[in-house]
Amino acid sequence: MSFREKTHWAAFLALAAAFGWYFLAYPWAMVSTDAGVAAVAAMLVPVTIIIIAVLAVTAAFFAIRAPKEAHLKEDERERSIHVRGTHLAYYPLVLGAWINMIAIFYRFSPGVYLNLLMATVVIAELVRVGSQLYYYRRGY
Amino acid sequence: MAELPFTNDIRMLRFLMCEMTQGELGDRVGVTRQTIAAIEQGKYSPSLEVAFRIAHVFNRPLEEVFRWRQEKD
């Protein structure tokens, strides 16, 4: 498994775990209140810190174990895997944007829009990293 | 996954070059070991530049490293 594939696994698991916790622990009963909006901000801080910390620690760990691999430049196969993953992530991103636009007509609270937008970005990111992992495993 | 329309003799050529490893070939070509493995197994179609670089390492013409499959009629 290459250095980039390992860091992709770390990113995928960190994203799934951190935002899994966020969406499970979020106080949905107060989503329509000002406190619900404040809760989004308050919960995003630890989620962001956890993701950055996991990515930094795992990248450093794998780089120390295999420094040569960590310094290798991205080659053409890896670049093409990244392009494919980003391309696939575009679809959930657009779908999420449309859902948000339609939701505006139903006059939800800002907390609902914030969470919808965040779910859109998280799903798109999971599709991007997940599909890249799939292509890494398949060879291309 | 669709089968590539060409095969290659990279594994045999590596063996003939003093059992060169995939990592060593990757270093000389400028790609990762995993990319060489994917090319060798017919999972990834390399760019023309990488194909020429591989042939250059083995000091062979391109068509001795990569061979077009006979089309089935």
Backbone of each chain as ProteinMPNN parsed JSONL, in Angstrom:
{"seq_chain_A": "MSFREKTHWAAFLALAAAFGWYFLAYPWAMVSTDAGVAAVAAMLVPVTIIIIAVLAVTAAFFAIRAPKEAHLKEDERERSIHVRGTHLAYYPLVLGAWINMIAIFYRFSPGVYLNLLMATVVIAELVRVGSQLYYYRRGY", "coords_chain_A": {"N_chain_A": [[0.851, -1.193, 0.0], [0.593, 2.166, -0.915], [2.078, 5.301, 0.266], [0.335, 7.446, -0.12], [-2.089, 6.136, -0.376], [-2.385, 5.078, 2.159], [-2.603, 7.459, 3.692], [-4.948, 8.368, 2.621], [-6.765, 6.45, 3.558], [-6.644, 7.084, 6.269], [-7.72, 9.667, 6.19], [-10.297, 9.121, 5.25], [-11.383, 7.481, 7.282], [-11.124, 9.206, 9.484], [-12.773, 11.339, 8.713], [-15.264, 10.004, 8.468], [-15.606, 9.062, 11.091], [-15.441, 11.43, 12.715], [-17.426, 13.175, 11.63], [-19.513, 11.43, 11.726], [-19.873, 11.206, 14.465], [-20.572, 13.876, 14.907], [-23.076, 14.21, 13.527], [-24.603, 12.354, 14.872], [-24.505, 13.197, 17.511], [-25.465, 15.764, 17.479], [-27.717, 18.214, 18.723], [-30.678, 17.721, 17.671], [-33.223, 18.497, 18.361], [-33.171, 21.164, 18.94], [-32.595, 22.418, 16.573], [-33.838, 24.413, 15.13], [-33.538, 26.718, 16.526], [-31.708, 29.624, 17.846], [-29.757, 28.657, 19.471], [-29.299, 26.236, 18.315], [-27.926, 26.922, 16.003], [-25.64, 27.966, 17.163], [-24.715, 25.642, 18.319], [-23.859, 24.199, 16.109], [-21.556, 25.622, 15.34], [-20.053, 25.345, 17.698], [-19.691, 22.583, 17.837], [-18.353, 22.058, 15.521], [-15.776, 22.91, 15.913], [-14.287, 21.008, 17.669], [-14.559, 18.798, 15.922], [-13.177, 19.589, 13.603], [-10.621, 19.942, 14.68], [-10.04, 17.326, 15.52], [-10.006, 15.941, 13.045], [-7.884, 17.247, 11.667], [-5.788, 16.705, 13.438], [-5.689, 13.872, 13.407], [-5.026, 13.447, 10.691], [-2.539, 14.745, 10.538], [-0.967, 13.329, 12.422], [-1.095, 10.66, 11.472], [0.013, 10.977, 8.906], [2.598, 11.822, 9.573], [3.46, 9.578, 11.003], [3.423, 7.503, 9.037], [5.213, 8.633, 7.26], [7.574, 8.647, 8.704], [7.976, 5.937, 8.99], [8.3, 5.104, 6.339], [10.164, 6.942, 4.749], [11.129, 7.403, 2.16], [9.047, 6.777, 0.408], [7.22, 8.7, 1.168], [8.301, 11.032, 0.187], [8.075, 10.788, -2.495], [7.034, 12.055, -5.621], [3.717, 12.692, -6.796], [2.586, 10.403, -9.162], [1.589, 9.761, -12.662], [-0.548, 7.897, -12.645], [-1.572, 8.135, -10.068], [-2.331, 10.818, -10.13], [-4.36, 10.679, -12.013], [-6.157, 9.056, -10.68], [-6.873, 10.773, -8.636], [-8.145, 12.802, -10.062], [-10.351, 11.396, -11.098], [-11.707, 10.736, -8.728], [-12.371, 13.287, -7.73], [-14.031, 14.119, -9.758], [-16.189, 12.32, -9.467], [-17.115, 13.146, -6.985], [-18.285, 15.504, -7.546], [-20.953, 15.108, -8.302], [-22.62, 14.373, -5.94], [-22.187, 16.79, -4.68], [-23.384, 18.727, -6.317], [-26.002, 17.765, -6.281], [-26.589, 18.096, -3.557], [-26.412, 20.884, -3.418], [-28.611, 21.618, -4.98], [-30.676, 20.513, -3.426], [-30.444, 22.143, -1.198], [-31.095, 24.609, -2.34], [-33.742, 24.177, -3.071], [-34.781, 23.722, -0.56], [-34.763, 26.258, 0.533], [-37.121, 27.445, -0.29], [-38.934, 26.34, 1.405], [-38.604, 27.587, 3.736], [-36.914, 26.925, 6.032], [-35.057, 26.858, 9.163], [-31.929, 28.672, 9.839], [-30.179, 26.852, 11.028], [-30.91, 24.365, 9.991], [-30.267, 24.681, 7.277], [-27.522, 25.057, 7.507], [-26.7, 22.547, 8.494], [-27.563, 20.927, 6.399], [-25.941, 21.856, 4.326], [-23.469, 21.182, 5.371], [-23.687, 18.394, 5.518], [-23.826, 17.861, 2.813], [-21.264, 18.622, 1.921], [-19.689, 16.847, 3.424], [-20.59, 14.327, 2.522], [-19.87, 14.527, -0.181], [-17.13, 14.698, 0.095], [-16.556, 12.235, 1.293], [-17.307, 10.558, -0.79], [-15.413, 11.345, -2.678], [-12.869, 10.689, -1.458], [-13.391, 8.017, -0.842], [-13.911, 6.861, -3.375], [-11.448, 7.264, -4.556], [-9.911, 5.587, -2.959], [-11.037, 3.172, -3.707], [-10.201, 3.039, -6.4], [-7.448, 2.999, -6.01], [-7.18, 0.496, -4.744], [-8.092, -1.172, -6.768], [-6.2, -0.847, -8.638], [-6.337, 0.919, -10.699]], "CA_chain_A": [[0.0, 0.0, 0.0], [1.447, 3.357, -1.027], [1.947, 6.324, 1.305], [-0.88, 8.233, -0.365], [-3.264, 5.305, -0.089], [-2.512, 5.005, 3.629], [-3.122, 8.736, 4.203], [-6.35, 8.437, 2.197], [-7.529, 5.645, 4.524], [-6.721, 7.87, 7.508], [-8.66, 10.772, 5.955], [-11.65, 8.562, 5.119], [-11.84, 7.027, 8.603], [-11.259, 10.384, 10.357], [-13.982, 12.048, 8.271], [-16.452, 9.211, 8.808], [-15.765, 9.01, 12.559], [-15.677, 12.754, 13.291], [-18.736, 13.692, 11.237], [-20.491, 10.475, 12.243], [-20.157, 11.671, 15.832], [-21.268, 15.175, 14.837], [-24.489, 14.082, 13.146], [-25.307, 11.57, 15.895], [-24.548, 13.92, 18.79], [-26.052, 17.097, 17.328], [-29.048, 18.305, 19.389], [-31.632, 18.007, 16.589], [-34.46, 19.092, 18.902], [-33.039, 22.628, 18.97], [-31.987, 22.835, 15.304], [-34.507, 25.608, 14.609], [-33.334, 27.856, 17.428], [-30.379, 30.249, 17.759], [-28.83, 27.739, 20.159], [-28.976, 25.189, 17.337], [-26.872, 27.467, 15.131], [-24.432, 28.045, 17.993], [-24.233, 24.262, 18.52], [-23.112, 23.82, 14.895], [-20.219, 26.228, 15.452], [-19.339, 24.767, 18.844], [-19.321, 21.186, 17.571], [-17.429, 22.007, 14.388], [-14.399, 23.148, 16.387], [-13.611, 19.737, 17.977], [-14.537, 17.924, 14.741], [-12.076, 20.05, 12.745], [-9.349, 19.66, 15.369], [-9.818, 15.868, 15.479], [-9.633, 15.541, 11.683], [-6.533, 17.756, 11.363], [-4.824, 15.981, 14.288], [-5.542, 12.496, 12.885], [-4.308, 13.502, 9.411], [-1.135, 15.117, 10.777], [-0.284, 12.244, 13.145], [-0.932, 9.479, 10.605], [0.964, 11.314, 7.825], [3.945, 11.817, 10.178], [3.765, 8.189, 11.342], [3.756, 6.752, 7.818], [6.407, 9.247, 6.652], [8.739, 8.192, 9.485], [8.165, 4.498, 8.691], [8.764, 4.936, 4.95], [10.444, 8.32, 4.298], [11.343, 7.471, 0.713], [7.724, 6.802, -0.234], [6.54, 9.956, 1.5], [8.866, 12.117, -0.606], [7.836, 10.558, -3.919], [6.037, 12.937, -6.222], [2.535, 12.015, -7.322], [2.814, 10.037, -10.566], [0.437, 9.958, -13.553], [-1.663, 7.048, -12.232], [-2.158, 8.742, -8.866], [-3.009, 12.057, -10.556], [-5.603, 10.34, -12.693], [-7.064, 8.57, -9.63], [-7.386, 11.956, -7.929], [-9.095, 13.492, -10.957], [-11.581, 10.587, -11.141], [-12.385, 10.878, -7.44], [-12.928, 14.637, -7.666], [-15.129, 14.129, -10.726], [-17.335, 11.612, -8.88], [-17.61, 13.922, -5.841], [-19.041, 16.638, -8.081], [-22.382, 14.787, -8.383], [-23.316, 14.629, -4.668], [-22.069, 18.212, -4.346], [-24.421, 19.432, -7.086], [-27.289, 17.311, -5.757], [-26.75, 18.769, -2.271], [-26.666, 22.306, -3.682], [-30.003, 21.719, -5.436], [-31.547, 20.256, -2.265], [-30.396, 23.359, -0.391], [-31.846, 25.68, -3.022], [-35.179, 23.849, -2.961], [-35.141, 23.862, 0.864], [-34.966, 27.679, 0.831], [-38.534, 27.771, -0.519], [-39.721, 25.81, 2.528], [-38.316, 28.488, 4.865], [-36.377, 26.277, 7.234], [-34.2, 27.738, 9.976], [-30.515, 28.653, 9.409], [-29.526, 25.63, 11.534], [-31.197, 23.277, 9.041], [-29.462, 24.92, 6.067], [-26.11, 24.808, 7.854], [-26.472, 21.099, 8.577], [-27.719, 20.373, 5.051], [-24.725, 22.191, 3.585], [-22.35, 20.401, 5.923], [-23.878, 17.005, 5.086], [-23.476, 17.835, 1.386], [-19.795, 18.661, 1.785], [-19.131, 15.615, 4.005], [-20.88, 13.21, 1.607], [-19.03, 14.707, -1.377], [-15.737, 14.39, 0.465], [-16.475, 10.775, 1.487], [-17.343, 9.956, -2.133], [-14.118, 11.628, -3.317], [-11.795, 9.877, -0.862], [-13.778, 6.61, -0.961], [-13.711, 6.382, -4.752], [-9.996, 7.204, -4.79], [-9.438, 4.356, -2.31], [-11.473, 2.062, -4.556], [-9.313, 2.977, -7.567], [-6.12, 2.569, -5.526], [-7.247, -0.949, -4.5], [-8.296, -1.863, -8.035], [-5.005, -0.651, -9.463], [-6.614, 2.148, -11.44]], "C_chain_A": [[0.889, 1.246, 0.0], [1.165, 4.355, 0.105], [0.632, 7.093, 1.131], [-2.146, 7.426, -0.082], [-3.48, 5.216, 1.421], [-3.096, 6.308, 4.177], [-4.581, 8.936, 3.776], [-7.238, 7.625, 3.143], [-7.722, 6.424, 5.817], [-7.746, 8.988, 7.351], [-10.097, 10.258, 5.915], [-12.204, 8.179, 6.494], [-12.044, 8.212, 9.549], [-12.528, 11.157, 10.006], [-15.237, 11.32, 8.719], [-16.682, 9.225, 10.316], [-16.152, 10.376, 13.123], [-17.066, 13.276, 12.909], [-19.853, 12.709, 11.595], [-20.887, 10.874, 13.656], [-20.968, 12.947, 15.787], [-22.76, 14.98, 14.568], [-25.295, 13.236, 14.146], [-25.508, 12.38, 17.172], [-25.228, 15.284, 18.695], [-27.439, 17.135, 17.975], [-30.125, 18.71, 18.376], [-32.913, 18.677, 17.085], [-34.391, 20.617, 18.874], [-32.473, 23.191, 17.658], [-32.593, 24.145, 14.783], [-34.318, 26.843, 15.484], [-31.942, 28.464, 17.208], [-29.333, 29.354, 18.418], [-28.391, 26.606, 19.222], [-27.875, 25.632, 16.4], [-25.556, 27.536, 15.903], [-23.822, 26.653, 18.199], [-23.432, 23.789, 17.317], [-21.68, 24.332, 15.018], [-19.407, 25.561, 16.551], [-18.874, 23.337, 18.554], [-18.334, 21.066, 16.407], [-15.975, 22.179, 14.814], [-13.697, 21.828, 16.748], [-13.512, 18.796, 16.779], [-13.355, 18.291, 13.843], [-10.727, 19.71, 13.369], [-9.027, 18.163, 15.287], [-9.344, 15.439, 14.092], [-8.207, 15.992, 11.357], [-5.483, 16.976, 12.158], [-4.591, 14.561, 13.75], [-4.734, 12.496, 11.593], [-2.823, 13.798, 9.63], [-0.36, 13.962, 11.416], [-0.063, 11.034, 12.231], [0.059, 9.767, 9.471], [2.39, 11.273, 8.368], [4.376, 10.381, 10.477], [4.2, 7.4, 10.099], [5.005, 7.314, 7.142], [7.668, 8.804, 7.378], [9.045, 6.73, 9.155], [8.703, 4.269, 7.279], [9.046, 6.318, 4.347], [10.6, 8.446, 2.782], [10.011, 7.594, -0.032], [7.021, 8.137, -0.024], [7.038, 11.105, 0.636], [8.651, 11.945, -2.108], [6.766, 11.514, -4.437], [4.88, 12.087, -6.75], [2.792, 11.655, -8.793], [1.509, 10.11, -11.363], [-0.778, 9.127, -13.153], [-2.361, 7.655, -11.011], [-2.912, 10.033, -9.213], [-4.355, 11.721, -11.197], [-6.627, 9.78, -11.705], [-7.688, 9.766, -8.902], [-8.414, 12.706, -8.773], [-10.425, 12.733, -11.003], [-12.392, 10.754, -9.864], [-13.065, 12.233, -7.326], [-14.127, 14.753, -8.604], [-16.375, 13.471, -10.119], [-17.951, 12.405, -7.724], [-18.452, 15.114, -6.293], [-20.545, 16.357, -8.042], [-23.109, 14.961, -7.045], [-23.264, 16.101, -4.259], [-23.168, 19.014, -5.047], [-25.807, 19.056, -6.562], [-27.588, 18.022, -4.43], [-27.062, 20.242, -2.45], [-28.108, 22.511, -4.123], [-30.968, 21.499, -4.279], [-31.598, 21.496, -1.377], [-31.209, 24.483, -1.019], [-33.348, 25.441, -2.907], [-35.655, 24.071, -1.513], [-35.411, 25.315, 1.24], [-36.446, 28.058, 0.675], [-39.426, 27.269, 0.613], [-39.451, 26.557, 3.825], [-37.931, 27.746, 6.145], [-35.525, 27.281, 8.004], [-32.757, 27.664, 9.481], [-29.777, 27.388, 9.862], [-29.712, 24.456, 10.587], [-30.339, 23.438, 7.794], [-27.993, 24.61, 6.326], [-25.807, 23.309, 7.857], [-26.618, 20.42, 7.214], [-26.456, 20.615, 4.225], [-23.544, 21.343, 4.05], [-22.462, 18.942, 5.487], [-23.486, 16.86, 3.617], [-21.969, 17.751, 1.202], [-19.176, 17.355, 2.298], [-19.365, 14.426, 3.059], [-20.006, 13.31, 0.362], [-17.584, 14.313, -1.075], [-15.55, 12.88, 0.683], [-16.502, 10.053, 0.14], [-15.988, 10.148, -2.814], [-13.033, 10.692, -2.777], [-12.106, 8.386, -1.027], [-13.545, 6.072, -2.368], [-12.22, 6.317, -5.084], [-9.411, 5.948, -4.153], [-9.817, 3.137, -3.146], [-10.531, 1.914, -5.759], [-7.9, 2.556, -7.164], [-6.091, 1.045, -5.352], [-7.327, -1.724, -5.812], [-7.051, -1.781, -8.923], [-5.127, 0.595, -10.297], [-8.085, 2.469, -11.373]], "O_chain_A": [[1.813, 1.366, 0.805], [0.153, 4.262, 0.8], [-0.084, 7.355, 2.097], [-3.146, 7.965, 0.392], [-4.613, 5.272, 1.901], [-3.983, 6.276, 5.029], [-5.355, 9.588, 4.477], [-8.336, 8.06, 3.49], [-8.809, 6.433, 6.394], [-8.545, 9.236, 8.253], [-11.002, 10.877, 6.473], [-13.342, 8.508, 6.83], [-13.002, 8.238, 10.321], [-13.269, 11.58, 10.894], [-16.156, 11.923, 9.273], [-17.815, 9.382, 10.772], [-17.085, 10.475, 13.92], [-17.8, 13.765, 13.767], [-21.007, 13.108, 11.751], [-22.067, 10.883, 14.008], [-21.937, 13.1, 16.53], [-23.603, 15.515, 15.287], [-26.512, 13.382, 14.253], [-26.541, 12.27, 17.833], [-25.533, 15.895, 19.719], [-28.238, 16.214, 17.804], [-30.445, 19.891, 18.239], [-33.605, 19.345, 16.318], [-35.42, 21.288, 18.794], [-31.939, 24.3, 17.633], [-31.925, 24.897, 14.072], [-34.885, 27.898, 15.2], [-31.111, 27.906, 16.49], [-28.181, 29.298, 17.987], [-27.278, 26.091, 19.32], [-27.0, 24.847, 16.036], [-24.495, 27.208, 15.372], [-22.603, 26.491, 18.249], [-22.446, 23.067, 17.468], [-20.719, 23.587, 14.827], [-18.23, 25.249, 16.369], [-17.791, 22.933, 18.978], [-17.577, 20.099, 16.32], [-15.06, 21.667, 14.168], [-12.63, 21.539, 16.206], [-12.521, 18.083, 16.623], [-12.622, 17.416, 13.381], [-9.81, 19.252, 12.687], [-7.889, 17.779, 15.02], [-8.394, 14.666, 13.97], [-7.414, 15.212, 10.831], [-4.426, 16.628, 11.631], [-3.452, 14.104, 13.649], [-3.859, 11.65, 11.408], [-1.958, 13.191, 8.998], [0.759, 13.654, 11.007], [1.022, 10.453, 12.216], [0.856, 8.9, 9.114], [3.292, 10.754, 7.71], [5.524, 10.012, 10.233], [5.222, 6.715, 10.117], [5.769, 6.571, 6.525], [8.71, 8.605, 6.755], [10.206, 6.332, 9.052], [9.478, 3.34, 7.053], [8.267, 6.811, 3.531], [10.245, 9.468, 2.195], [9.863, 8.39, -0.959], [6.325, 8.639, -0.907], [6.295, 12.05, 0.374], [8.993, 12.824, -2.899], [5.744, 11.748, -3.792], [5.053, 10.92, -7.101], [3.176, 12.52, -9.58], [0.461, 10.47, -10.826], [-1.912, 9.582, -13.296], [-3.59, 7.68, -10.936], [-3.982, 10.306, -8.669], [-5.357, 12.393, -10.953], [-7.828, 10.0, -11.867], [-8.88, 9.765, -8.593], [-9.426, 13.183, -8.259], [-11.494, 13.341, -10.954], [-13.614, 10.897, -9.908], [-14.207, 12.32, -6.875], [-15.118, 15.408, -8.28], [-17.481, 13.997, -10.241], [-19.161, 12.347, -7.505], [-19.234, 15.664, -5.517], [-21.333, 17.266, -7.779], [-24.135, 15.64, -7.009], [-24.164, 16.602, -3.585], [-23.802, 19.875, -4.437], [-26.678, 19.914, -6.416], [-28.705, 18.49, -4.209], [-27.884, 20.796, -1.719], [-28.76, 23.463, -3.695], [-31.964, 22.212, -4.156], [-32.657, 21.859, -0.865], [-31.919, 25.214, -0.329], [-34.124, 26.368, -2.678], [-36.768, 24.54, -1.274], [-36.191, 25.586, 2.153], [-36.958, 28.892, 1.421], [-40.558, 27.731, 0.76], [-39.991, 26.215, 4.877], [-38.548, 27.924, 7.195], [-35.303, 28.404, 7.552], [-32.387, 26.717, 8.788], [-28.871, 26.91, 9.179], [-28.802, 23.649, 10.395], [-29.754, 22.472, 7.303], [-27.31, 23.999, 5.504], [-24.804, 22.86, 7.304], [-25.901, 19.469, 6.903], [-25.966, 19.727, 3.528], [-22.742, 20.859, 3.252], [-21.462, 18.32, 5.127], [-22.888, 15.859, 3.223], [-21.463, 16.93, 0.437], [-18.251, 16.82, 1.686], [-18.462, 13.624, 2.823], [-19.462, 12.308, -0.101], [-16.912, 13.68, -1.889], [-14.522, 12.315, 0.309], [-15.804, 9.057, -0.049], [-15.473, 9.228, -3.45], [-12.366, 9.993, -3.54], [-11.214, 7.587, -1.314], [-13.041, 4.962, -2.538], [-11.78, 5.423, -5.807], [-8.525, 5.312, -4.725], [-9.037, 2.195, -3.283], [-10.115, 0.805, -6.095], [-7.233, 1.834, -7.905], [-5.131, 0.381, -5.745], [-6.721, -2.785, -5.96], [-6.891, -2.572, -9.852], [-4.13, 1.26, -10.575], [-8.525, 3.471, -11.937]]}, "seq_chain_B": "MAELPFTNDIRMLRFLMCEMTQGELGDRVGVTRQTIAAIEQGKYSPSLEVAFRIAHVFNRPLEEVFRWRQEKD", "coords_chain_B": {"N_chain_B": [[-13.708, -4.782, -14.814], [-12.517, -3.532, -17.886], [-10.521, -5.397, -20.175], [-7.198, -4.565, -21.035], [-6.112, -3.532, -24.333], [-3.619, -4.491, -24.927], [-0.655, -6.421, -24.147], [2.118, -7.009, -21.88], [5.67, -7.468, -21.382], [7.0, -6.917, -19.078], [7.511, -8.099, -16.57], [9.076, -10.362, -17.216], [11.236, -9.076, -18.455], [12.251, -7.602, -16.359], [13.15, -9.654, -14.774], [15.178, -10.65, -16.393], [16.917, -8.542, -16.264], [18.8, -8.814, -14.101], [17.011, -9.531, -12.048], [15.534, -7.205, -11.398], [13.758, -5.098, -9.175], [10.259, -4.128, -8.773], [10.125, -1.681, -7.53], [12.674, -0.597, -8.042], [12.574, -0.329, -10.806], [10.442, 1.453, -10.957], [11.612, 3.697, -9.707], [13.537, 4.373, -11.613], [11.988, 4.994, -13.775], [10.33, 6.93, -12.847], [7.934, 6.663, -11.534], [5.601, 5.297, -9.082], [6.111, 2.232, -7.161], [3.739, 0.846, -7.01], [2.428, 1.685, -9.28], [3.969, 0.573, -11.323], [3.431, -2.095, -10.737], [0.678, -2.16, -11.304], [0.717, -1.635, -14.057], [2.144, -3.835, -14.98], [0.394, -5.918, -14.337], [-1.58, -5.444, -16.112], [-3.577, -3.7, -15.403], [-3.498, -1.012, -15.568], [-3.189, 1.459, -18.02], [-0.36, 2.821, -19.25], [0.945, 6.184, -19.868], [2.19, 7.343, -23.051], [4.691, 8.406, -22.714], [5.637, 7.252, -20.279], [5.593, 4.585, -21.056], [7.572, 4.595, -23.047], [9.743, 5.308, -21.456], [9.973, 3.041, -19.818], [10.625, 1.102, -21.728], [13.055, 2.168, -22.504], [14.622, 1.827, -20.206], [14.953, -0.92, -20.256], [16.338, -1.077, -22.529], [15.157, -1.714, -24.965], [13.129, -1.823, -27.97], [9.919, -0.211, -28.072], [7.827, -1.934, -28.924], [8.704, -4.396, -28.18], [8.364, -4.518, -25.56], [5.724, -3.825, -24.996], [2.865, -5.343, -26.345], [0.449, -5.407, -28.89], [-2.744, -6.904, -28.622], [-3.924, -9.679, -30.556], [-6.596, -9.058, -32.641], [-9.859, -10.377, -32.195], [-11.797, -11.906, -34.639]], "CA_chain_B": [[-12.823, -3.833, -15.49], [-12.226, -3.957, -19.251], [-9.151, -5.848, -20.386], [-6.452, -3.643, -21.906], [-5.912, -4.154, -25.655], [-2.217, -4.9, -25.136], [0.002, -7.135, -23.04], [3.501, -6.533, -21.738], [6.654, -8.448, -20.906], [7.816, -6.212, -18.075], [7.962, -9.028, -15.525], [10.182, -11.164, -17.748], [12.376, -8.185, -18.701], [12.824, -7.286, -15.032], [13.879, -10.861, -14.362], [16.395, -10.722, -17.202], [17.814, -7.456, -15.834], [19.293, -9.146, -12.747], [15.875, -9.546, -11.122], [15.23, -5.837, -10.957], [12.464, -5.052, -8.466], [9.296, -3.133, -9.289], [10.509, -0.402, -6.94], [13.844, -0.07, -8.769], [12.097, 0.111, -12.128], [9.656, 2.662, -10.709], [12.551, 4.807, -9.445], [14.209, 4.761, -12.854], [10.992, 5.521, -14.714], [9.74, 8.118, -12.235], [6.581, 6.379, -11.03], [5.665, 4.514, -7.849], [6.148, 0.774, -7.303], [2.361, 0.398, -7.228], [2.073, 1.96, -10.679], [4.625, -0.481, -12.119], [2.669, -3.336, -10.502], [-0.595, -2.045, -12.029], [1.016, -1.766, -15.499], [2.558, -5.23, -15.185], [-0.783, -6.787, -14.242], [-2.547, -5.057, -17.14], [-4.694, -2.966, -14.802], [-3.36, 0.417, -15.875], [-2.578, 1.762, -19.319], [0.524, 3.973, -18.996], [1.06, 7.187, -20.933], [3.216, 7.018, -24.034], [5.989, 8.794, -22.131], [6.058, 6.224, -19.31], [5.862, 3.358, -21.825], [8.895, 4.764, -23.661], [10.753, 5.292, -20.382], [10.152, 1.645, -19.41], [11.368, 0.449, -22.813], [14.412, 2.723, -22.467], [15.334, 1.182, -19.094], [15.313, -2.279, -20.69], [17.106, -0.936, -23.76], [14.422, -2.454, -26.001], [12.107, -1.008, -28.631], [8.617, -0.219, -27.367], [6.994, -3.08, -29.304], [9.188, -5.624, -27.527], [7.902, -4.467, -24.159], [4.251, -3.844, -25.058], [2.382, -5.973, -27.593], [-0.991, -5.284, -29.154], [-3.397, -8.218, -28.694], [-4.535, -10.006, -31.853], [-8.045, -8.833, -32.584], [-10.681, -11.554, -32.503], [-12.786, -11.6, -35.68]], "C_chain_B": [[-12.459, -4.373, -16.869], [-10.747, -4.336, -19.381], [-8.447, -4.874, -21.332], [-6.191, -4.33, -23.247], [-4.456, -4.531, -25.941], [-1.678, -5.63, -23.908], [1.414, -6.554, -22.89], [4.381, -7.64, -21.156], [7.54, -7.859, -19.807], [8.36, -7.177, -17.022], [9.17, -9.842, -15.995], [11.427, -10.292, -17.953], [13.045, -7.766, -17.39], [13.682, -8.453, -14.562], [15.211, -10.961, -15.112], [17.4, -9.63, -16.83], [18.199, -7.673, -14.367], [18.194, -9.051, -11.7], [15.618, -8.17, -10.506], [13.858, -5.82, -10.267], [11.544, -4.008, -9.12], [9.649, -1.736, -8.771], [11.685, 0.237, -7.68], [13.43, 0.444, -10.149], [11.295, 1.407, -11.986], [10.545, 3.874, -10.483], [13.174, 5.305, -10.744], [13.25, 5.394, -13.867], [10.367, 6.815, -14.182], [8.29, 7.917, -11.844], [6.716, 5.516, -9.77], [5.722, 3.005, -8.165], [4.75, 0.243, -7.639], [1.92, 0.623, -8.676], [2.714, 0.926, -11.601], [3.848, -1.791, -11.971], [1.365, -3.317, -11.295], [-0.376, -2.201, -13.539], [1.312, -3.232, -15.815], [1.347, -6.176, -15.229], [-1.862, -6.438, -15.267], [-3.747, -4.322, -16.585], [-4.661, -1.495, -15.199], [-2.63, 0.602, -17.197], [-1.688, 2.993, -19.149], [0.484, 4.977, -20.144], [2.169, 6.743, -21.878], [4.609, 7.319, -23.463], [6.505, 7.725, -21.17], [6.39, 4.917, -20.03], [7.249, 3.437, -22.473], [10.006, 4.717, -22.605], [11.044, 3.857, -19.933], [10.989, 0.915, -20.467], [12.84, 0.9, -22.798], [15.245, 2.072, -21.357], [15.814, -0.21, -19.515], [16.133, -2.273, -21.981], [16.486, -1.764, -24.904], [13.492, -1.483, -26.727], [10.75, -1.201, -27.936], [7.81, -1.493, -27.648], [7.51, -4.406, -28.747], [8.766, -5.666, -26.061], [6.376, -4.567, -24.105], [3.821, -4.428, -26.395], [0.869, -5.84, -27.72], [-1.592, -6.678, -29.249], [-3.957, -8.437, -30.097], [-6.041, -9.815, -31.723], [-8.793, -10.091, -32.986], [-11.732, -11.177, -33.528], [-14.052, -12.415, -35.453]], "O_chain_B": [[-12.127, -5.551, -17.003], [-9.863, -3.708, -18.8], [-9.035, -4.416, -22.312], [-6.062, -5.552, -23.307], [-4.109, -4.852, -27.077], [-2.178, -5.474, -22.794], [1.839, -5.714, -23.683], [3.907, -8.593, -20.537], [8.69, -8.265, -19.639], [9.523, -7.086, -16.629], [10.155, -9.992, -15.271], [12.542, -10.721, -17.658], [14.263, -7.599, -17.332], [14.778, -8.274, -14.031], [16.237, -11.314, -14.532], [18.6, -9.785, -17.059], [17.953, -6.822, -13.513], [18.418, -8.552, -10.598], [15.503, -8.006, -9.292], [12.916, -6.459, -10.734], [11.976, -3.149, -9.889], [9.491, -0.741, -9.478], [11.702, 1.445, -7.917], [13.872, 1.503, -10.595], [11.444, 2.334, -12.782], [10.27, 4.955, -11.004], [13.32, 6.51, -10.951], [13.645, 6.213, -14.697], [9.935, 7.676, -14.949], [7.505, 8.865, -11.821], [7.811, 5.062, -9.434], [5.422, 2.574, -9.278], [4.596, -0.679, -8.44], [1.137, -0.154, -9.224], [2.082, 0.456, -12.548], [3.632, -2.507, -12.948], [0.982, -4.324, -11.89], [-1.188, -2.824, -14.223], [0.8, -3.791, -16.785], [1.288, -7.1, -16.041], [-2.927, -7.055, -15.291], [-4.813, -4.308, -17.201], [-5.687, -0.815, -15.166], [-1.597, -0.016, -17.452], [-2.196, 4.093, -18.928], [0.044, 4.658, -21.249], [2.98, 5.879, -21.545], [5.567, 6.584, -23.701], [7.671, 7.335, -21.237], [7.342, 4.225, -19.669], [8.007, 2.467, -22.45], [11.074, 4.152, -22.84], [12.196, 3.493, -19.697], [11.938, 0.203, -20.138], [13.745, 0.104, -23.05], [16.43, 1.8, -21.544], [16.923, -0.627, -19.181], [16.564, -3.321, -22.463], [17.185, -2.411, -25.684], [13.112, -0.449, -26.178], [10.494, -2.225, -27.304], [7.192, -2.061, -26.747], [6.825, -5.425, -28.836], [8.808, -6.713, -25.414], [5.814, -5.292, -23.284], [4.344, -4.056, -27.445], [0.118, -6.123, -26.786], [-1.012, -7.552, -29.892], [-4.41, -7.494, -30.746], [-6.672, -10.345, -30.809], [-8.445, -10.774, -33.949], [-12.486, -10.227, -33.317], [-15.006, -12.301, -36.223]]}, "name": "protein", "num_of_chains": 2, "seq": "MSFREKTHWAAFLALAAAFGWYFLAYPWAMVSTDAGVAAVAAMLVPVTIIIIAVLAVTAAFFAIRAPKEAHLKEDERERSIHVRGTHLAYYPLVLGAWINMIAIFYRFSPGVYLNLLMATVVIAELVRVGSQLYYYRRGYMAELPFTNDIRMLRFLMCEMTQGELGDRVGVTRQTIAAIEQGKYSPSLEVAFRIAHVFNRPLEEVFRWRQEKD"}
